[in-house]
Amino acid sequence: MKIQLIRHATIKLTINNKVILVDPVLSKKGTMDCIPNVSNKNKNPLIELPISINDIVEIDAVLLTHMHNDHFDETAARLISKDIPIFCQAEDEMKVKEKGFRCVNAIKKVCSWNNITFNRVGGQHGKGETAKEMGTVSGYVIKNKNEPSLYITGDSVWCSEVEQALEAYVPEIIISFAGAAQLTEGGIPITMDKEDIFNICNKAPNSKVIVVHMEAWNHCMLTRKKLRNFLKDKLLLTQVNIPENGDCIEY
């Protein structure tokens, strides 16, 4: 298994010799509106892609956690072949088809493709009324018999759904979408903060944790440095990998 962080939540996952692009956002730096009401007023994305778009879109499939524009943008929808298989939560099936994709696979619970199994699990994109307003989001536990099991949390905070997924599947690798994203200055995070990462590590001490979704969107407040210092104090840096954009991790 090979995992390459491209930027934010965009990841190239190689499993069973197939390349799956997770949550593709391919817009150039500063070409998308900023999230209002937070201190960082810079337009999104905050940074350029670390590799060429041509290399990024050489793929066999796409996996979408949800359809917010920091997880699937119009540039990606335009540049990715319309014949590429797209795997998404059932709630987003029609939205993806409306973008012209011809091979859309809606995952209600489980889906198999090329000996790769996608198990859909739940999450909460924030807490309380905010989570309801943000809509349905999904995580996925991905399995192939010859490789480690992988859990992608999607845009969720630490919640019962995440805890249940860890208990049910006991994944060997966990990709956590962090950044402590906020919709208003000083607001409650709608993605994982450093304490949520600590909870994951505590719940799954034998899993390797990869933390992404940081320093690329203006509403993400948790930086790699802050998280690394926090995890150092908790003696968790041997369990957690915090990749830079473009980094590859192999298992």
One Martini backbone bead per residue (centre of mass of N, CA, C, O) as a GRO file, in nm:
protein
  251
    1MET     BB    1   0.096   0.036   0.021
    2LYS     BB    2   0.017   0.373  -0.097
    3ILE     BB    3   0.059   0.711   0.042
    4GLN     BB    4  -0.038   1.035  -0.096
    5LEU     BB    5  -0.004   1.358  -0.022
    6ILE     BB    6  -0.113   1.640  -0.171
    7ARG     BB    7  -0.380   1.812  -0.044
    8HIS     BB    8  -0.532   1.811   0.232
    9ALA     BB    9  -0.761   1.554   0.118
   10THR     BB   10  -0.570   1.483  -0.111
   11ILE     BB   11  -0.528   1.139  -0.224
   12LYS     BB   12  -0.300   0.879  -0.309
   13LEU     BB   13  -0.409   0.542  -0.353
   14THR     BB   14  -0.230   0.232  -0.335
   15ILE     BB   15  -0.417  -0.069  -0.421
   16ASN     BB   16  -0.387  -0.346  -0.584
   17ASN     BB   17  -0.261  -0.168  -0.826
   18LYS     BB   18  -0.447   0.077  -0.753
   19VAL     BB   19  -0.555   0.415  -0.822
   20ILE     BB   20  -0.679   0.636  -0.568
   21LEU     BB   21  -0.867   0.933  -0.555
   22VAL     BB   22  -0.903   1.153  -0.288
   23ASP     BB   23  -1.057   1.431  -0.279
   24PRO     BB   24  -1.048   1.628  -0.540
   25VAL     BB   25  -0.831   1.925  -0.554
   26LEU     BB   26  -0.709   2.140  -0.844
   27SER     BB   27  -0.676   2.418  -0.774
   28LYS     BB   28  -0.533   2.702  -0.766
   29LYS     BB   29  -0.392   2.925  -0.596
   30GLY     BB   30  -0.634   3.162  -0.501
   31THR     BB   31  -0.926   3.070  -0.676
   32MET     BB   32  -1.088   3.060  -0.407
   33ASP     BB   33  -1.287   3.123  -0.173
   34CYS     BB   34  -1.315   3.222   0.133
   35ILE     BB   35  -1.381   3.169   0.451
   36PRO     BB   36  -1.573   3.334   0.645
   37ASN     BB   37  -1.525   3.457   0.977
   38VAL     BB   38  -1.209   3.447   0.971
   39SER     BB   39  -0.882   3.549   1.008
   40ASN     BB   40  -0.823   3.413   0.740
   41LYS     BB   41  -0.841   3.590   0.412
   42ASN     BB   42  -0.741   3.391   0.225
   43LYS     BB   43  -0.742   3.231  -0.050
   44ASN     BB   44  -0.828   2.940  -0.218
   45PRO     BB   45  -0.585   2.781  -0.193
   46LEU     BB   46  -0.289   2.835  -0.002
   47ILE     BB   47  -0.161   2.620  -0.199
   48GLU     BB   48   0.011   2.441  -0.407
   49LEU     BB   49   0.072   2.193  -0.591
   50PRO     BB   50   0.336   1.946  -0.569
   51ILE     BB   51   0.222   1.835  -0.839
   52SER     BB   52   0.115   1.746  -1.125
   53ILE     BB   53  -0.187   1.704  -1.268
   54ASN     BB   54  -0.117   1.470  -1.455
   55ASP     BB   55  -0.025   1.285  -1.220
   56ILE     BB   56  -0.286   1.289  -1.050
   57VAL     BB   57  -0.490   1.178  -1.298
   58GLU     BB   58  -0.339   0.899  -1.280
   59ILE     BB   59  -0.607   0.679  -1.261
   60ASP     BB   60  -0.877   0.441  -1.155
   61ALA     BB   61  -1.010   0.620  -0.916
   62VAL     BB   62  -1.272   0.764  -0.704
   63LEU     BB   63  -1.300   0.905  -0.366
   64LEU     BB   64  -1.580   1.026  -0.174
   65THR     BB   65  -1.688   1.176   0.122
   66HIS     BB   66  -1.780   1.454  -0.015
   67MET     BB   67  -1.907   1.780  -0.173
   68HIS     BB   68  -1.729   1.978  -0.082
   69ASN     BB   69  -1.509   2.219  -0.229
   70ASP     BB   70  -1.258   2.088  -0.046
   71HIS     BB   71  -1.317   1.777  -0.201
   72PHE     BB   72  -1.473   1.887  -0.477
   73ASP     BB   73  -1.397   2.040  -0.768
   74GLU     BB   74  -1.431   2.178  -1.080
   75THR     BB   75  -1.152   2.104  -1.182
   76ALA     BB   76  -1.171   1.802  -1.131
   77ALA     BB   77  -1.434   1.753  -1.294
   78ARG     BB   78  -1.294   1.840  -1.566
   79LEU     BB   79  -1.015   1.652  -1.565
   80ILE     BB   80  -1.162   1.403  -1.511
   81SER     BB   81  -1.261   1.130  -1.632
   82LYS     BB   82  -1.590   1.024  -1.708
   83ASP     BB   83  -1.497   0.698  -1.688
   84ILE     BB   84  -1.432   0.708  -1.407
   85PRO     BB   85  -1.464   0.569  -1.117
   86ILE     BB   86  -1.708   0.655  -0.868
   87PHE     BB   87  -1.700   0.689  -0.512
   88CYS     BB   88  -1.992   0.729  -0.295
   89GLN     BB   89  -2.226   0.856  -0.132
   90ALA     BB   90  -2.558   0.828  -0.184
   91GLU     BB   91  -2.626   1.141  -0.153
   92ASP     BB   92  -2.414   1.207  -0.420
   93GLU     BB   93  -2.486   1.072  -0.688
   94MET     BB   94  -2.634   1.296  -0.857
   95LYS     BB   95  -2.414   1.512  -0.840
   96VAL     BB   96  -2.206   1.351  -1.002
   97LYS     BB   97  -2.375   1.300  -1.258
   98GLU     BB   98  -2.414   1.610  -1.323
   99LYS     BB   99  -2.090   1.617  -1.406
  100GLY     BB  100  -2.074   1.349  -1.620
  101PHE     BB  101  -2.052   1.086  -1.481
  102ARG     BB  102  -2.079   0.724  -1.576
  103CYS     BB  103  -1.932   0.578  -1.300
  104VAL     BB  104  -2.143   0.553  -1.034
  105ASN     BB  105  -2.083   0.456  -0.684
  106ALA     BB  106  -2.305   0.389  -0.440
  107ILE     BB  107  -2.254   0.389  -0.084
  108LYS     BB  108  -2.423   0.251   0.181
  109LYS     BB  109  -2.208   0.016   0.301
  110VAL     BB  110  -2.094  -0.170   0.051
  111CYS     BB  111  -1.800  -0.216  -0.174
  112SER     BB  112  -1.670  -0.379  -0.470
  113TRP     BB  113  -1.328  -0.353  -0.629
  114ASN     BB  114  -1.072  -0.521  -0.726
  115ASN     BB  115  -1.049  -0.654  -0.431
  116ILE     BB  116  -1.191  -0.399  -0.305
  117THR     BB  117  -1.316  -0.275   0.009
  118PHE     BB  118  -1.594  -0.059   0.091
  119ASN     BB  119  -1.663   0.080   0.409
  120ARG     BB  120  -1.916   0.251   0.539
  121VAL     BB  121  -1.901   0.533   0.760
  122GLY     BB  122  -1.952   0.752   1.002
  123GLY     BB  123  -2.017   1.104   1.098
  124GLN     BB  124  -1.923   1.446   1.227
  125HIS     BB  125  -1.949   1.786   1.102
  126GLY     BB  126  -1.949   1.835   1.409
  127LYS     BB  127  -2.189   1.991   1.629
  128GLY     BB  128  -2.501   1.960   1.637
  129GLU     BB  129  -2.633   2.189   1.431
  130THR     BB  130  -2.383   2.204   1.254
  131ALA     BB  131  -2.382   1.912   1.154
  132LYS     BB  132  -2.656   1.933   1.012
  133GLU     BB  133  -2.575   2.167   0.815
  134MET     BB  134  -2.330   2.004   0.676
  135GLY     BB  135  -2.413   1.718   0.659
  136THR     BB  136  -2.332   1.439   0.501
  137VAL     BB  137  -2.075   1.209   0.605
  138SER     BB  138  -1.785   1.002   0.524
  139GLY     BB  139  -1.633   0.701   0.585
  140TYR     BB  140  -1.358   0.455   0.522
  141VAL     BB  141  -1.307   0.106   0.495
  142ILE     BB  142  -1.018  -0.047   0.355
  143LYS     BB  143  -0.987  -0.364   0.170
  144ASN     BB  144  -0.715  -0.608   0.135
  145LYS     BB  145  -0.579  -0.917   0.185
  146ASN     BB  146  -0.260  -0.802   0.123
  147GLU     BB  147  -0.335  -0.551   0.314
  148PRO     BB  148  -0.386  -0.303   0.499
  149SER     BB  149  -0.606  -0.156   0.688
  150LEU     BB  150  -0.821   0.136   0.606
  151TYR     BB  151  -0.902   0.453   0.766
  152ILE     BB  152  -1.122   0.711   0.661
  153THR     BB  153  -1.281   0.966   0.826
  154GLY     BB  154  -1.318   1.230   0.730
  155ASP     BB  155  -1.537   1.495   0.812
  156SER     BB  156  -1.463   1.460   1.150
  157VAL     BB  157  -1.521   1.422   1.464
  158TRP     BB  158  -1.520   1.311   1.762
  159CYS     BB  159  -1.728   1.014   1.786
  160SER     BB  160  -1.929   0.745   1.789
  161GLU     BB  161  -1.874   0.661   1.493
  162VAL     BB  162  -1.568   0.643   1.517
  163GLU     BB  163  -1.551   0.451   1.755
  164GLN     BB  164  -1.709   0.218   1.615
  165ALA     BB  165  -1.513   0.177   1.379
  166LEU     BB  166  -1.271   0.094   1.552
  167GLU     BB  167  -1.409  -0.152   1.685
  168ALA     BB  168  -1.509  -0.311   1.425
  169TYR     BB  169  -1.218  -0.295   1.240
  170VAL     BB  170  -0.933  -0.248   1.335
  171PRO     BB  171  -0.730  -0.058   1.204
  172GLU     BB  172  -0.397  -0.018   1.093
  173ILE     BB  173  -0.493   0.246   0.940
  174ILE     BB  174  -0.519   0.612   0.986
  175ILE     BB  175  -0.700   0.877   0.834
  176SER     BB  176  -0.700   1.210   0.943
  177PHE     BB  177  -0.920   1.484   0.948
  178ALA     BB  178  -0.817   1.793   1.029
  179GLY     BB  179  -0.750   2.145   1.145
  180ALA     BB  180  -0.981   2.270   1.306
  181ALA     BB  181  -1.225   2.365   1.164
  182GLN     BB  182  -1.394   2.684   1.100
  183LEU     BB  183  -1.676   2.916   1.058
  184THR     BB  184  -1.584   3.083   1.312
  185GLU     BB  185  -1.450   3.275   1.528
  186GLY     BB  186  -1.402   3.051   1.785
  187GLY     BB  187  -1.522   2.799   1.702
  188ILE     BB  188  -1.635   2.492   1.654
  189PRO     BB  189  -1.513   2.227   1.538
  190ILE     BB  190  -1.550   2.027   1.215
  191THR     BB  191  -1.276   1.904   1.275
  192MET     BB  192  -1.004   1.775   1.387
  193ASP     BB  193  -0.826   1.795   1.671
  194LYS     BB  194  -0.584   1.721   1.894
  195GLU     BB  195  -0.775   1.564   2.087
  196ASP     BB  196  -0.887   1.373   1.871
  197ILE     BB  197  -0.620   1.237   1.808
  198PHE     BB  198  -0.579   1.130   2.089
  199ASN     BB  199  -0.833   0.951   2.092
  200ILE     BB  200  -0.746   0.766   1.865
  201CYS     BB  201  -0.483   0.663   1.994
  202ASN     BB  202  -0.621   0.551   2.251
  203LYS     BB  203  -0.822   0.355   2.096
  204ALA     BB  204  -0.566   0.291   1.871
  205PRO     BB  205  -0.256   0.190   1.963
  206ASN     BB  206  -0.193  -0.015   1.698
  207SER     BB  207  -0.221   0.223   1.513
  208LYS     BB  208  -0.162   0.407   1.234
  209VAL     BB  209  -0.131   0.766   1.203
  210ILE     BB  210  -0.267   0.999   0.966
  211VAL     BB  211  -0.233   1.354   0.914
  212VAL     BB  212  -0.461   1.578   0.763
  213HIS     BB  213  -0.604   1.874   0.680
  214MET     BB  214  -0.366   2.112   0.650
  215GLU     BB  215  -0.264   2.433   0.549
  216ALA     BB  216  -0.494   2.487   0.283
  217TRP     BB  217  -0.726   2.626   0.456
  218ASN     BB  218  -0.853   2.913   0.611
  219HIS     BB  219  -1.024   2.737   0.850
  220CYS     BB  220  -0.758   2.605   0.945
  221MET     BB  221  -0.597   2.605   1.275
  222LEU     BB  222  -0.428   2.350   1.263
  223THR     BB  223  -0.100   2.278   1.283
  224ARG     BB  224   0.170   2.087   1.257
  225LYS     BB  225   0.328   2.209   1.491
  226LYS     BB  226   0.111   2.193   1.710
  227LEU     BB  227   0.065   1.889   1.688
  228ARG     BB  228   0.354   1.793   1.737
  229ASN     BB  229   0.385   1.916   2.021
  230PHE     BB  230   0.150   1.767   2.150
  231LEU     BB  231   0.248   1.472   2.084
  232LYS     BB  232   0.514   1.491   2.231
  233ASP     BB  233   0.389   1.528   2.517
  234LYS     BB  234   0.223   1.237   2.466
  235LEU     BB  235   0.407   1.022   2.323
  236LEU     BB  236   0.298   0.997   1.981
  237LEU     BB  237   0.508   1.017   1.734
  238THR     BB  238   0.535   0.705   1.666
  239GLN     BB  239   0.224   0.681   1.566
  240VAL     BB  240   0.247   0.958   1.410
  241ASN     BB  241   0.182   1.103   1.089
  242ILE     BB  242   0.295   1.428   0.934
  243PRO     BB  243   0.261   1.517   0.633
  244GLU     BB  244   0.363   1.653   0.355
  245ASN     BB  245   0.327   1.774   0.064
  246GLY     BB  246   0.391   1.480  -0.141
  247ASP     BB  247   0.411   1.263   0.047
  248CYS     BB  248   0.522   0.923   0.105
  249ILE     BB  249   0.364   0.614   0.215
  250GLU     BB  250   0.468   0.283   0.311
  251TYR     BB  251   0.331  -0.076   0.369
   0.00000   0.00000   0.00000
